Amino acid sequence: MKLTLESFIGIIIVLILIIPTYSFASSLFSSFFGGSNNEKENVFFFDSALSKEISKKSVEELSKYDKIIEDSLDKKDDFVSKEFIKGFILAYNSKLNENYKEGDKVGLFPLSFEIASRYKLKKEPKDERLDSNKSIEAGISYLFDVYKKVHNSKREKDDVVYLIIAYEIGLDNLMANCPLILNEGFTSSSCTNPEVLKNIKLSEVIGYSKYFDILA
């Protein structure tokens, strides 16, 4: 079929009329059913993180601590899940070594003495961080204290993200560098200084905890 000049002009006019209408409809649809691409970048990190498989040996080893984790969380209104705590321990102490020492952090649930001492753990005559039960209790108590300062029901899935960041860089640094977002999910842009997020084990902790969720 031969395309005449009149037909070509007609097609152009139709396209000019259709494209703005489509853009408006698309925008309207997005606002009700899922948002724009920029909004999709603000999904909760907890939702977007993938589960990470854990060896059978590690699963069995961590199961020894189920009771102390459950008892400690019960005293703190179960502010996070047992699976999250187990994933947290595994991410920071991959060999589940009760005598773990790296830098100033010691114990099954690695803690600096500055933090451990807040929860009455002593260093003399023996470092009580090497007592696994006391290590776990102090670690959960610390996370709970952070939780009370960052929790917001409007974006509660981000609570665990802020717990992880605070554990690694300190609560003061978290508050200074990553303003707590009330209505949007956590992204790297949530931090005014994205450098503070380098090497933080967000995907490891959440990924492991999701795998424990699957096993539960």
N, C-alpha and C positions, 0 to 999 in steps of 0.2 A: 504494500500500500504506500502510495506516494504522500509524503508529509508536506502539506502546503504551508505557506507562511502564516496564513490565518490560523491553521491548526496548531502550529508551533507557539504562536502568541497566546492562544487559548490555554494551552498546557501550562505555560509560564504563569498566567493569571491564576489558574486553579491552584498551582503550587504555592503561590504567594498567599492565597487565602487559607490554604490547609495548614501550612507549617506553623503559623502563630497559634491557630486553634489547637493543634496537637500539643504544642509546647505548654499552653495554658492548661489543657486537660491533664497532661502528664504531671505538671506541677501540683495541680489540685489532687490528683490521685495519690501522689507521693505524700502529700501532707497528711492524708488520712490513713494510708496503708503502707507505711514503711519508711518514708522520709527520703531525702536526697542522698547523694553519694557522701556528702560531708557528714550528714547525720549518721549514715551507716558506719562511718569511721569511729563513731562514739559508742559502739556496742560495748557492753561490759567485757572487760578483759577475761573475767571468769568464764563467760560463755564462749569466747572465741578460743581459749586455750584448749589444746588437745590432750587427751589422756596419754600418759607415758607408762609403758609396760614395766613391771617390776618383777625381778626374779623370784622364783618360788622360795628360795632360801631367805631372801630379805622379808618376804611376807610372813614366813614362819617365825623369823627372828623378832620382828616387830610385834607379833601377836603376844609375846611374853609380857608386853607392857600395856596390854589392853586395859587391865583393871586400874592401874594407877592413872592412866590417861582418862578413863571414864570417871573415876572418883574425883580427879582434879577438875574436870570440866563440870561435873555435877555441882561442885561448890561455886562455880562461876556462871551458873544458869545456862550451861551448854552454849556459850556465845559463838563457838565454832564447832565443827563436827570432829569426832575422833579421827576420821579419815584425813581431815586437814592436818591435824597434829602429826599423824604418822607420816604423811607426805612431807611435812615440814622437816621433821627429824631426818628422814632419808635424804632429802635434798642437801642438807648441810652436814650430814655425817653418813656418807654413802656406804661405809663399811660397818656402820652401826657399832662403832668401837666405843665402849663405855669409858675408856681412858683417852679418848680423842683430845688432842691438843693442836691448835693452829693459831698462831698469833696470840692474842689475849683471850681467845675463846677455848673453853675446856668443857668436856663432858659429853654424855650421850646427846643431850639437847645443848649444843654449844653456846655457852654464855661467858661474857667477860665477867671478871670478878666485880667490877663496878656495878653491873646489873644484878648479879647473883647476891651480892651483899644486901641489896634492898630487901631481899626476901629471906634474910637471916642465915644465909649460907656462910660458913666460915672457911678460912684458908688454912688455919692452924688448929690442932697439930696435923690434920690431914685435910686436904682440899675436898670439901663436901660436894663440889661440882662433879666429882668422880663417883658419887652415889647416884645411880641412875634414877631412883625414885625422887630424890631431892632435886636432881637436875630437871626432870620433867615437870615437877610441881612448880619450880621457880620459873621455868620457861613459859609455862601456861599462864602463870600469874603475871608475868611481864606482858605477854600478848594481850591479856585481859585489860591491863591498865592502859595499853595503847588503844585498844578497842573502844574503851569508854570515852576517849578523846576524839576518835575519828568517826565513830558510828553515826550514820544518818539513815533513817528508814527509807528515804527517797532513793538512795542508791546503795543499799546495803550489800549488794554483791561486790562492791568495790572495797568493802571493809577488809577482806582478806588481802587484797592488793596492797593496801596501806600498811597492814600488819607486817607484810614481807619487807616492804621498803624501809619501814621504821626499824625493823630488826637489823637491817644491813647498814643503814646510814645514820640511825638515831632519830628519835621523834622530833627533836628541834630542827634538824636538817629537813625532815619530811615536811614539817609545817611551813618552813621558810621557802622551800623550793617547789613544793607540789601543793598548791592551794586545793583545798578539798572541794571537789565538784559536787554540787547538790543535785543537779537534774540530768547530768549526762554521764555516760560511762567513762571509765578511765582510759586515757590514751597517753602517748608520750607527750602530747601537747598540754596535758594536765599539769605538767611541771614547767615552771618558768625557766629552769635550767635542766634540759634533758640529759646533760652529762651525768647527773646523779643516778640515772637509771642504767648506766653501763654495767654489764656483768651481774646485775641483780637477778636472782633465780626465780623470777615470777613464773615462767612456764614450767619449770621443774617442780616447784612446790604444788602448784595447782594441777599440773598434769599427773603427778603421783597421787594426789588426793582424789582425783577423779577415777584413777584406776582402782584405788581402794574402795571407792563408792561402787564400782562395778562388781567387785568381789563380795561386797557386804550383802 
